[in-house]
Amino acid sequence: MYEHFFQCPYCWEEISFLLDFSVSRQTYVEDCEVCCNPIEVTARFENQELVGFEAKELGQ
């Protein structure tokens, strides 16, 4: 597992999610631990290194 720190797109607080680097490309939804809003996370790994990351508001 890989812990990645980033800014929540809703409340702008720094938070972290654990990412599974055994999956090369992943997209999922997880709630912000501060404001509880849903965040769509996309992560891309190559050779167990994070090469792409995006966290965006989930359109409602």
Secondary structure, 3 states (H helix, E strand, C coil): CEEEEEECCCCCCEEEEEECCCCCEEEEEEECCCCCCEEEEEEEEECCEEEEEEEEECCC
